[in-house]
Amino acid sequence: MSKPYKDLQSKMSAKQRTESAKLTKQMLSEIALCELRQSLKLTQNQVAESLQIKQPSLAKIEKQNDMFISTLARIINALGGKLKIIAAFPDQEVLLAQFTKQNRH
């Protein structure tokens, strides 16, 4: 029989709770598009309606490994967010401004 996480968490040491929170944050920072939508408690129908597309089209997009940046930006906007593209280098991270709406030419 499974136990509620809160019951397990209450038995953890402070160090274990900190490690658990760190792992949770890491897992949430590496999430699939469909999992992101689900974590925001939005259905495919709700997001598709916002995008003015049909639900099966959104389902297909969510399964893609490659898509236009503009498509991804539209979906993130429909989820209530803003897409930022960051180039990560060993010594720094750089926000690529050419993909923000303000900087389109």
C-alpha positions in Angstrom: 0.0 0.0 0.0 1.4 3.4 -0.9 1.9 6.2 1.6 1.3 9.9 1.0 4.6 11.7 0.3 4.0 14.1 3.2 4.1 11.2 5.6 7.4 10.0 4.1 8.8 13.6 4.0 8.0 14.1 7.7 10.3 11.2 8.6 13.2 12.6 6.5 16.2 14.4 8.0 16.7 18.0 7.0 19.6 16.9 4.7 17.3 14.4 3.0 14.5 17.0 2.5 17.1 19.4 1.0 18.3 16.7 -1.4 14.8 15.7 -2.3 13.9 19.3 -3.1 17.1 19.7 -5.2 16.2 16.5 -7.2 12.6 17.7 -7.6 13.8 21.1 -9.0 16.2 19.4 -11.3 13.5 17.0 -12.6 11.1 19.9 -13.2 13.8 21.8 -15.1 14.0 18.9 -17.6 10.4 18.3 -18.5 8.7 17.4 -21.8 6.3 19.8 -23.3 3.2 17.6 -22.5 4.4 17.1 -18.9 4.8 20.9 -18.6 1.2 21.4 -19.8 0.0 18.7 -17.4 1.9 20.2 -14.5 0.0 23.5 -15.2 -3.3 21.5 -15.0 -4.2 22.4 -18.6 -5.8 20.0 -21.1 -4.8 19.6 -24.7 -8.2 20.9 -25.6 -7.7 24.1 -23.6 -4.3 24.8 -25.1 -5.3 23.9 -28.6 -8.3 26.3 -28.3 -6.0 29.1 -27.2 -3.7 28.4 -30.2 -6.8 28.2 -32.5 -5.8 24.7 -33.6 -7.4 21.3 -33.2 -6.5 19.0 -30.2 -5.0 16.2 -32.4 -2.7 18.8 -33.9 -1.4 19.8 -30.5 -1.0 16.1 -29.5 1.2 15.6 -32.6 3.2 18.7 -31.8 3.8 17.6 -28.2 5.4 14.4 -29.5 7.8 16.1 -31.9 11.5 16.2 -31.1 12.0 19.0 -33.7 9.8 22.0 -34.3 10.0 25.7 -35.3 11.0 28.1 -32.6 8.0 30.2 -33.4 5.7 27.1 -32.8 7.3 26.4 -29.5 7.1 30.1 -28.5 3.3 30.1 -29.3 2.7 27.0 -27.2 4.7 28.4 -24.3 2.7 31.6 -24.6 -0.5 29.7 -24.6 0.7 28.0 -21.4 1.1 31.4 -19.8 4.9 31.6 -20.2 7.6 33.2 -22.3 10.2 31.3 -24.3 13.8 32.3 -23.6 16.6 30.5 -25.5 19.9 30.3 -23.7 23.2 29.2 -25.2 25.1 27.4 -22.4 28.9 27.4 -22.5 31.3 26.0 -19.9 32.0 29.5 -18.6 28.8 31.4 -19.3 25.2 31.4 -20.4 24.0 33.8 -23.1 20.4 34.8 -23.8 19.8 34.8 -27.5 17.9 38.0 -28.0 17.0 37.5 -31.7 14.2 35.1 -30.7 12.4 37.6 -28.4 9.4 39.4 -29.9 10.9 42.8 -29.1 13.9 42.1 -31.3 12.3 40.6 -34.4 13.1 42.6 -37.6 
